[in-house]
Amino acid sequence: MLSIAHRGASGYAPENTHPAFELAIGMNADLIETDVQLARSGELILFHDDLVDRTSDGSGPVGDHSLDELRRLDLGSWMGSEFADTRIVTLEELWAEFLVRIPACLEIKNPLATVPLLKFLTGKNQVDRVHLTSFSWSAIVQATEASDLETGFLCRQFNDDIIERCARRGLAQICPPVGELTVELVAAAHARGLTVRAWGVRERSDIDRLYETGVDGATCDWPDWITNHPLYKRGSNQ
């Protein structure tokens, strides 16, 4: 089962930042997961919320800020003084600094970022080390139809209908919350050719549930919870 560092090792360092990505690598995560949005000036940046308020010293919608304005925000002090002056990361920087060291899952947070993201990925080296996910059905279907990348749908419910829809539209993966997992549904997804990647891990006991139901991987704010589990075996996609 793959240990996928959710927004980097975001349980220990500010999410979607250099410290979180470095920690994930140090914890031997198999992949890092991060969120892709658009700055007002058109650049692809890594940020989760619609607003910058929760994780920075700024305020307002992330898409109302230019990249220069976003770069001036402190994205670390909210989590601890040791992370003061942590700055935003662009997709270009992720590609140059981290992708050679660890594969990545890019979550399309804003559907408006879909076309610019696909354009960015066209012809890129190491694109085989990337896959795409989204909670937006229209965005992930668009990405699936317009590229050869591995794509996955982040769903809030897990049932036979959603499994069938994902398989029928050519997605490679379905991503349900850990609380929705059952042995039967995971097996049904596998039978339709889908891998299963869970999300929403909040307790160490959730890791046991991942193994019990047979999923292929999970995002986790604490990637070492998975890599330190006695049943964990190192992934092969490094």
N, C-alpha and C positions, 0 to 999 in steps of 0.2 A: 504494500500500500504506500502511495506517495505522500510524503509530508510536504504540504504546500503552505509556505509562510504567508499568512493573510495580511496584505498591506506591508509585507516584510514581517519581521518578528515584532509585531505591533503591540504585543503584550508587555514588551520590555523597552521599546523605544518609539518615538513619534512615528505614526503610520505614514507609509509611502515616502520615506525619507532615506537619505544615505545611511544614517545609523541603523535604521530598521533593516535595510537590505544587507548591510555588512554583518549584523548579528545573525540574520537568517543563514548566510553562508557559513558563518562560524559554527552554527548549530547543525550543519550538515543537512539542511532542508533540501529536498529534491527540486523544488521550484519556488520562485517567489510569485505572489499574486499582487497586482497593483491596478489602480483605477485610472482610466484615461478620460480626460475632459479637454475642452478647448478654452484657451485664454481669449479675451476679447480681441487681442491682436492676431489670433489665428494659430498660435502654437499649441501643440499637444502637450499637456502637462499632466502630472500624476497627482490626483487629489480626489478624495472620496465624496465629501458633502457637496450639496448645492451651494451652501453658504460657507464662507471662510471663518465664521465666528468661532466655532467650537475648537478648532485646532490651530488658531493663529491669534495675533494681536490686531487683526483687521476685522472688517465687517462687510456684509453684503454678499451678493451672488458671486461665485468664483468667475463666472463668465462675463461679469461687468468689469473685471480687472484685466489690464494689459499684462504681458509677461513681466515688464519692468516693475510694475506695481506689485505683482505677486512675489517677485524676487526680494522685495524689501520687507516682506512679512516674516516675522519670527514664528516658525512652525514647531518650536521645541519647548519653549519655556513653560507652556501649559502642563507639560508632563514632568518637568524637573529642571532645576537650574543647570544641571550638567548638559542639557540639550539646548541651552539658550543659543539663539542665532542660527538654529538649523533652518535651512532654506529649501524652497521648493525644488523639485526635480522635474526636468522635462523628459519626454520620451526619447529625444535625441541623446540626452545624458545617460539614461538607463541603457540604451543600446550600446553606447561607447564604453561605459564603465562597468556594467554588470553582466550583460548578456553573454559575453565570452566566458563568464565564470559560472553562470547558473541559468537554466531555462526560465521562461517567464510566462505567466498567464495574464493577459491583458483584459480587464473587464471594461466594457464600453458603458460608462455611467450615463453619458448624455448621447442620445441617438444622433444628434447633430455632429458628433465626432466620428461617426461611422465612415463616411466617405473620405474625410481627411486622413483617418487612420489607415484605411485600405490603400490610399495613395501613398502614404508614407512607407508602407510595408512592401510596395511593389518594387521588385528588384533588389531588395535589401539582402545582404549577406546574413546568414544565420537565422533566416526567417523560419526555418524548420525547428528552431528552438522556442517557438512562440505558438500559443493558441489563444483563442478569443472566447470570451463569455459575455453574457449580458442578461439582466432581468427584462430587457426590452425584447419582446418576441420579434417585432419588425426589424430591429437593428441586427439581431443575430441571424435571422433568415437572410437579410440583405448581405451580411458578411459571408454566409455560407454559399449563397448563389454567385457571389462576385469574386470568390477566391478559392484556392485549394487548401486553405488553412484548416486546422482542426478547430471546430467550434462547439460550444456547449451552452445550453439554456439553463439559467439560474431560475429555478421554480420554487414557489412557496408551498405547493402541494405536490405530492408524489402519488400518481395513480396510473392506471393502464392507459387512460386517454392521453395524458401528457407524454408518456413513453411512446405511444404510437405516433403522435404528432411529431415528436423529435426525429424518430426514425424515418418517417415518411418524407420529411423535408431535408433529409441528408445530413443532419447534425451527427457529430461523432460522440457527443457526451451529453448527459443529463446531470444537473447539479441540484439535488434536493436538500432541504435542511435535515440535520442529523436526527431530529425528533420524528421525521416522517419515514425513516428507513425501516424496511422489513426484509427478511430473507427472501420472501416471495417476490417482492417488487424489484429488488436488486437483480434477482435471477431473471425476471421478465425483461428488464432493460438489457441485460447481457444477451439474452436470447434474440433480441432485436438488433444486436450489433453495437449497442451503446456502452461506453464506459460510464461509471457512476462516480461522481466526485461530490462529496458532502460538504456542507457549510453549517455555520452556527454552533460550532463546538464551544462550550462555555465551562464544562466540568471535565475533570480527568476521566470520570466514568464514561463520558461520551466516546473516548478512544476505544474502550472495550466494545462499545456498541458498533463502531466502525468495523472492527475485526469480526464480530459475531455475525454481521449482516453481509460481509463479503464485498464491501465497496472497494474501488480502485485507488482512492485517495481522498484527502480532505484538506480544506483550508483551515488554518488554525493560527490564532494570534500568538500562540506559544508552540512553535514548531518542534521544540525539544520534547513536548509531551508525546509526540508521535515517534520521533527518532530514538527516544529513550525507552519506548515500550518494549517489553521482552519479545514480542512477535514481529517487531519491525525488521525489515531487511532493506538494505540500501537500494534505491532505485537505480535503473540502468541508463538514464537519459542525461547524465552529467557530461 
